Amino acid sequence: MGKLHPWLASLRELGAGRLKFLAVVTGGHFGIHWFQQIFPVILPSLKAQLGLSDVQVGALSSARQLINGAMDLPCGILADSLARRRAPLLASALLAMGVGYSLMGLIPVFALLLFASGLIGLGTALWHPAAAASLSNSFPERRATALSVHGMGATVSDTVTPLIAGFALVSIPWTSFLALQIFPSLIIALLVWGGLARQFGQEKSPAALSTHLRGVTALAKNSTFLGITLATSFMQMGRVIVITFLPIYLQEHLGYSPFALGVYIALLHAMGTVSQPIMGHLSDRFGRMAVLFPSFV
């Protein structure tokens, strides 16, 4: 409690207007991760009911990740270019994910499932650059605090969403559950758009596209950046493999119910929540390599 009190005090110093802004963006981030964490819970049901092969399941996961990765940079440039229109941009991220899931539930055909998976990845790519830039600009003197609160929305959602989704899949058909996702996406999108509608009127004029491209070229020549990117790619590869095929193993081979599956996925994220501050402390004390090398091994 001793450490929590100064943190809460620093939040109160932000003022009511900026606290509202932070709350809306954090709530939207909760929604984004709600839609992200539905994906692994629903995969075993998709595979079983549609008779998909492991390769087809992998293709669905790859479609989501491919669009997310390919659109990250364009969406970042778009967020800078449309700085005064970030409210509808953030809302569109939520809508894209809701539409993707609804299409999965209403028309469960493999070709359309690939397209819908891409929409889910697009929603992730649309949200994070715009949200991170907005928080950094709005909280220049409390950037770390704002980003940590924003991250809390994701952490809480990552933990509770698999539980809720697993329980829902025990109660209603998976097609109905997915089709209904358009409603929370629409509600959260409207709340985000309405809550942020007047927040970006003072944003500076965007830099020219050539300026963005020069920045990207400079990064591409930076060996440190390339090394971090390569390491992150390997880490993401392992994470995506686990989050795609572990649920199928648990449900298809061990016979776990969707709710039990949700519990195990929630535990994965809960352990990450606990380990992050511990790893941060060890990194500060012993150096980054002392933490990164064993983690990759």
N, C-alpha and C positions, 0 to 999 in steps of 0.2 A: 504493500500500500504506500510505503514511503516513496517509491519511485513513480508510482502511478499518479500521485497527487500533483507533482510539478507538471507532468504531461497533460493532465486535464486542465490545469491552470493555463498552460500555454495555448490550449485550444480556446479557452474562454477569451483570451486576449485578441483573438482573431476578429471578433465582432459578429453580430447577428447575421449580417449579409453574407459574409464569407463563410460562416459556419453553415448557412443554408446551402450555399453553392457546394461546399465540401460534402454535405449530407446527400445531396441529390446525385452527385457524381459517384459517391461511394455506393449508394443504393442501386444506381445503374450498373455498376461493376458487379454487384451481387447478382443482378439479373443476367449479365453476360456469362458469369461462371455457372449460373443455374443451367443455362443452355449448353455450356461446354460439358458439364458433368452428367447430363442426361445421356450423352452419346455412349460412353462405355457401358452404362447400365442397360441400355436398350439393344446393344449389339447381339447378345445371345438370343433374344427373342426374334430379331430380324433374321438371324442365321437359321434358327430352327423352323420358323413359320414359312419362310420363303425358300428353304432348301439351298441356301447359299453355301458355296465352298469357302474354305479358309482364304483362298486367293481373292475371292470376291469381297469377303469381309475386310481383308487388307486393303483392297482397292478403295473401299468406302472411307477408311481411315486416311489413306493416302490422299484422296481427293480433298478431304477437309484440310489436311496439313499443307498440301500443295498450294491451294488457293490462299490460305492464310499466309504462307511464306512469300508467295509470289506477289501478293497485294500489299504486304507491309510497307514497302518503300513508296509505291504510288499513293497509298492511303495517307502516309505521313506527309507527302508533298501536298496532297489534297487538303489535309487538315490545316497546313500552313497557308495555302492559297485561299481557302474559304474560312479564314480565322473568325470572321464575324458571323458565320453561319454554322458554327460548330454544334449548336443545339440540335438542329434537324439532322446533322451528320451523325451525332451520337445516337439520336433516336432511330435513325435508319439502320444502325448496327443491330439494335435489338429486334427490329422488324425483320431484317434479313434472316436472323436465326429462327424466329418464330415461324416465318413462312416456310423455311427449309424443313422444319420438323412437321409442320402441317401437311406439306406435300408428301412426306414419307408416310404419314398415317393415312392419307386419303387415297393416294395412288402408289401402293407399294410395288413398283416395278423397278428392276435393278438399274436400268438406264436413268430413270428419274431419281432414284436414290443417290446416284453419283452426283447429279446436279444439285440435289438438296444438300448433300454433304458439303459441296462447294459453297453453297450459300451460308452454311453454318461457319465455315472457315472465313468467309468474307466478313461476316459480322464481327468476328474476333479482330480481324485486321482493321476494320473501320473504327473500332472502339479505342484501342490502346494508344495509338499515336495522338489522336485528338484529345483524349482524356489526360494523358501525361503532359502534353504541351499546355493544356488549359490550367492544370494544377500548378505547373512550374511558373507560368506567367502570373497567376493570381496569388501565389504564395511565395514570392521570391525570398523572403526572409524566414519562411517556415517550410521550405520545399520538402525537406526530409519528413517532417511531421505530416504534411498533407499527403505525400505519397504513401506513408505508412498507414494512414487511416484508409486511404483508397485501397490499399492492399488488404486491409482487414475485411473489406466487403467480399473480396475474392476468397480469402481464407475461410470465412464462415460459410460461404456458399459451397465451396469445395467439400466441406465436411458434412453439411446437412442435406445437400441436394441428392446424393446417392441414397441416403436413408429414405427421403420422401419419395423419390422416384421408384425405389425398390418396393416400398409399401403400396404405391399406386398400381404398380404392375401386378401385384398379387390380387388387387381388388377389381381392376377394369382391364379390358383388352388393350394390348400395346398400341394398336392402331388408333383407338379412341384417345388414349393418353397423348400420343403424338399430335393428333389432329387438334386437340384442345390447346396446344402450346401457343397457337396464334393469339389467344386471349391474354395470357400474362405478358406476352411480348408487346401487344398493343397497349395494354394498360401502363406498363413500365415505360414504354417509349413516349406516351403522352405525358406522363409525369416528368420525365427527363426533359422533354422539349418545353413543357410549360414552366418547369422550375428553372430552366437555364435561358429562357427566351430573351431576357434583358441583360444577360451577363457578359456578352461579347461585343457590345456596341463600341467599346473604346479600344478594341484590338488594333494594333498597328497594321499598316498596309503590308501585304505579303511581299516577300522578296521575289525577284524574277526567277523563272524556271531555270535559267542558265546558272544562277547562283546556287540553287539546290544541286544541280548536276555537277558543278565544280566541287561542291562539298562531298558528294558521293565518290567522285573520282579520287579526291584526296584520301578518303577513308580506304578505298580499295588499294591504295599504295602503302598503307600503314601496316607494317608487319605485325605489330601488337594486336591491332584490330582483327587482322586476318587469322591470327592464332586463336584469339578468343572466339571468333566466329566458328572456326573449325571444331574447337573443343565443345562449344555449345551445340553444334550440329550432332556430334556423337552422343552427347547427353540426351538431346531430344529424341534421337533415334531409339535409344534404349527405353526412354520413358514411353514413347508412343507404342512400341512393341508390347511392353508390359500392360499398358492401359487398354490395348486392343484385344489381346489374346488371353490375359489372365481371367477376365470375366467369362469368356467362353469355356475355359478350362474348369472354372469353379462350377458353372451351371451345367455344362454338357457332360463333363466327366466325373465330377464329384456329386452332382445332383443337388446343388444348393438352390434354394428358392431365390427369386429376384430380390426379396428383402435381405436375405443373408448375403447375397452378392453385394447389395448396397452397403451393408455394414462393413464388409472387407474393403471396399473402395474408399469408404469414409475413413477407415483406419489408416489407409495409405496417406491420406492428406492430413489427418490428425497428427500422425508421426512426423510429417514434414513441418507442421506448425511448431511442434515441440523442439525439433532438432535445429530449426533455423537460428534461433538466438544462441543455442549452444555452439553451433558451428561458427557463428559470427564471433563469439568470444574466443574460441580456439584460434580462429584466423588472426584476430588482433594480437593474440599472445605468442603464437608460434609461426605466423606467416601464412600467406595464402596457399603456398604449395603444400604445406603440411596437411591442409584440409582437402585441397583439390585432388591431389594424387591418390590418396586412399579412396576418395569418393568415386573416382573414375574406375579404379581397380575393382 
